[in-house]
Amino acid sequence: MRRTALTGLCLAAVATAALTGCAGEDKANSSSSRDSTEQSAAKEPKSSQKPKEEPFAGLTGGEIAEKALKATTDASSLRMTGDIPDDETGGTIRLDMALDKRGDCAGTMGLGKQGEAELIKTGDTLYMKYDEAFLRAQSEGEPKADVDATVALLAGKWTKMSAEGADAEDIAGFCDLDLVLGGAEEGDSTATRGKTTTVDGTPALTLEARDGKDRFTLYVATEGEPYVLRIDSVSGTDPGSVTFGDYEKPVPADAPTGNVLDLDSLS
């Protein structure tokens, strides 16, 4: 099978580092946000007015981005979900993956309408289960008899292989949270403060940033740790959107039970 879908998952890391490596700050949106809050408060009866603390009061967009990236890279585990364009195929990679700094991960990946694969990495073993559409898409161009045999052998069944083997190194590397987020804590950002909103019910502040013609929106949690909750990229080279959640929660990387096909022994 081609390894396009496996190596393409690393595109998710691009969005994480999109706001790093720059320098600068902006307080204009902070003042605008305060003005809006004061105007809303003026309309309320004095008896019901309560002082509302501005999220990240006194901090610039760059300073908030720095805090958010540090909190995110310091997390021991998180979950990433998103749709990321794949330049090689012209399709879209669908990603839903929990991973941690021990190198364990569990989730699903798919390429457009070309099927889906489940994967679990625990310790030094990588487990994968492919559906028929995924296998046929990744075997495109191979003799029909070979493709049919692959489907009959693997579709809907859990397989395992060494995570240190050549066939697994791409996806095994992606399961390492330190590697996926590598470099995201470096540098400041030219981000400017945006509006307050929510991401999956969690209050957040948006930050806007530009890098040439590329534009990025960073959503930062305003309650608890200032984790990155989502990054949207409007870019000619790496567009897409990635959502982050389940911070510090255990990764459900339990080895599958029942019959598991050992691909290393077959090869």
C-alpha positions in Angstrom: 0.0 0.0 0.0 1.0 3.6 -0.5 1.9 5.4 2.7 0.3 8.7 1.6 -2.4 8.7 4.3 0.1 7.9 7.0 2.7 10.5 6.2 0.0 13.1 5.5 -1.2 13.0 9.1 1.9 15.0 10.0 0.3 18.0 8.3 -1.7 18.5 11.5 1.5 19.6 13.2 1.9 22.5 10.6 -1.2 24.2 12.0 0.1 24.0 15.5 3.3 25.8 14.6 1.7 28.3 12.3 1.7 31.2 14.8 5.4 30.8 15.9 8.6 32.2 14.7 7.4 35.9 14.5 7.7 38.9 16.8 5.3 41.7 17.6 2.2 42.8 19.6 -1.1 44.6 19.3 -3.4 46.1 22.0 -6.0 47.8 19.8 -8.4 44.9 19.9 -8.0 44.7 23.7 -9.2 48.3 24.0 -12.1 47.6 21.6 -13.2 44.6 23.6 -13.2 46.7 26.8 -15.3 49.5 25.1 -17.8 46.9 23.9 -18.1 45.4 27.4 -18.6 48.9 29.0 -21.3 49.8 26.5 -23.2 46.6 27.2 -22.9 47.1 30.9 -24.3 50.6 30.6 -27.6 49.2 29.3 -28.2 47.0 32.3 -29.9 48.2 35.5 -27.3 49.3 38.0 -28.6 46.8 40.5 -27.7 43.9 38.1 -24.3 45.2 37.0 -21.4 43.0 37.9 -17.8 43.7 37.0 -16.7 41.4 34.3 -13.0 40.5 34.2 -11.6 40.8 30.7 -9.9 37.6 29.5 -6.1 38.0 29.7 -6.4 41.6 30.8 -3.4 43.7 30.0 -1.8 41.1 27.7 -1.1 41.6 24.1 -2.1 39.1 21.4 1.5 38.0 21.1 1.8 37.5 24.9 -1.4 35.5 25.0 -0.2 33.3 22.1 3.0 32.7 23.9 1.2 31.6 27.0 -1.2 29.4 25.0 1.6 27.6 23.1 3.5 27.0 26.3 0.5 25.5 28.0 -0.2 23.3 25.0 3.3 22.0 24.6 3.6 21.3 28.3 0.5 19.1 28.3 1.2 15.4 28.7 -1.7 14.4 26.4 -4.3 15.8 24.1 -6.7 14.9 21.3 -6.5 16.3 17.8 -9.4 16.4 15.3 -9.5 18.0 11.9 -9.7 18.0 8.2 -6.4 18.8 6.5 -5.9 19.0 2.7 -3.4 16.5 1.2 -1.4 18.0 -1.5 -0.3 14.7 -2.9 -3.8 13.3 -3.6 -5.8 16.5 -3.8 -8.1 15.1 -1.1 -8.7 15.8 2.5 -7.2 13.9 5.4 -9.7 13.4 8.3 -8.0 13.0 11.7 -9.3 12.1 15.1 -6.4 11.1 17.3 -5.5 11.1 21.0 -1.8 11.0 21.8 0.7 11.6 24.6 4.3 12.2 25.4 5.0 8.5 26.0 4.4 7.9 22.3 1.1 6.2 22.7 -1.9 7.1 20.5 -5.4 5.9 19.5 -7.9 7.1 16.9 -8.9 7.1 13.3 -7.7 8.6 10.0 -9.2 8.7 6.6 -8.6 10.3 3.2 -11.8 12.0 1.8 -14.3 9.4 0.8 -11.5 6.8 0.4 -12.2 4.9 3.6 -10.8 5.0 7.1 -8.3 3.2 9.3 -8.3 2.8 13.1 -5.0 2.8 14.8 -3.6 2.2 18.3 0.1 2.5 19.3 1.0 1.2 22.7 4.6 0.7 23.8 6.6 -0.5 20.8 3.6 -2.1 18.9 1.4 -0.4 16.3 -2.1 -1.9 15.7 -4.2 -0.9 12.7 -7.6 -1.9 11.2 -8.5 -0.8 7.7 -11.9 -0.8 6.0 -12.2 -2.1 2.4 -12.4 1.4 0.8 -9.2 2.5 2.5 -7.3 -0.6 1.3 -8.5 -0.3 -2.3 -7.6 3.4 -2.4 -4.1 2.9 -1.0 -3.6 0.0 -3.4 -4.6 1.9 -6.5 -2.6 0.9 -9.6 -1.8 -2.6 -8.4 -3.1 -5.7 -10.1 -6.7 -6.4 -9.3 -6.0 -9.9 -8.0 -3.4 -8.5 -5.6 -5.8 -5.9 -4.3 -8.6 -8.4 -3.9 -6.3 -10.6 -1.9 -5.2 -7.7 0.3 -8.8 -6.8 1.0 -9.7 -10.4 1.8 -6.8 -10.7 4.2 -6.9 -7.4 6.0 -10.3 -5.6 5.7 -12.0 -5.2 9.0 -9.3 -7.1 11.0 -6.9 -5.8 13.5 -3.2 -6.1 12.5 0.0 -5.4 14.4 3.6 -4.6 13.6 6.6 -3.3 15.3 6.4 0.4 15.8 10.2 0.5 15.1 9.9 -1.1 11.7 10.3 0.7 8.4 6.6 0.2 7.5 5.4 1.9 10.8 8.0 4.6 11.4 5.9 7.4 9.9 2.8 6.9 12.0 4.8 5.9 15.1 6.6 9.2 14.9 3.3 11.0 14.6 2.1 9.4 17.9 4.9 11.2 19.8 3.3 14.4 21.1 6.7 16.1 21.6 7.5 15.4 18.0 4.1 16.6 16.7 4.3 19.8 18.7 8.0 20.3 18.2 9.0 23.9 17.8 5.5 25.3 18.7 6.9 26.9 21.9 9.6 28.9 20.1 9.3 32.6 19.4 6.5 35.2 19.8 3.6 36.0 17.5 2.3 39.0 15.6 -1.2 37.9 16.7 -3.8 40.5 17.5 -6.7 40.0 20.0 -10.0 39.1 18.5 -13.5 38.4 19.8 -14.6 36.1 22.6 -16.4 32.9 21.6 -16.7 29.2 22.5 -15.2 26.1 21.2 -17.2 23.0 22.0 -18.7 24.8 24.9 -15.4 26.1 26.3 -15.1 29.9 26.5 -12.3 31.1 24.2 -10.6 34.2 22.9 -9.6 34.4 19.2 -6.2 35.6 18.1 -5.6 36.7 14.5 -2.2 36.4 12.7 -0.8 36.8 9.3 2.3 35.4 7.6 2.5 37.0 4.1 -0.8 36.1 2.4 -1.5 33.3 4.9 -4.0 34.0 7.7 -4.4 32.1 10.9 -7.0 32.2 13.7 -6.0 30.8 17.1 -8.6 30.0 19.7 -7.3 30.1 23.3 -9.2 28.8 26.4 -10.0 31.7 28.8 -10.9 29.4 31.7 -8.4 27.2 33.4 -5.1 26.6 31.5 -4.8 28.7 28.4 -4.7 25.8 26.1 -5.0 26.1 22.3 -8.5 24.9 21.4 -8.5 25.3 17.7 -6.4 26.6 14.8 -7.9 27.6 11.5 -5.5 28.2 8.6 -6.4 30.1 5.5 -3.3 29.4 3.5 -2.5 28.6 -0.1 -0.1 25.9 1.0 -1.4 24.5 4.2 -5.1 25.3 4.7 -7.2 23.4 7.2 -8.6 23.4 10.7 -7.4 21.4 13.7 -9.3 21.2 17.1 -7.5 20.3 20.3 -9.2 18.9 23.4 -9.1 16.2 26.2 -6.0 17.7 27.6 -4.3 15.6 30.3 -6.7 12.7 29.8 -5.4 9.2 29.5 -5.0 7.9 25.9 -7.3 4.8 25.4 -4.4 2.9 23.9 -5.4 -0.6 25.0 -4.2 -3.4 22.7 -7.1 -5.0 20.8 -8.3 -8.4 22.0 -9.2 -11.4 19.9 -7.4 -12.5 16.7 -4.8 -10.0 15.6 -2.9 -10.5 12.4 0.9 -10.2 12.9 2.1 -8.4 9.7 5.8 -8.7 10.7 5.5 -12.5 10.7 3.8 -12.5 7.2 6.5 -10.3 5.7 
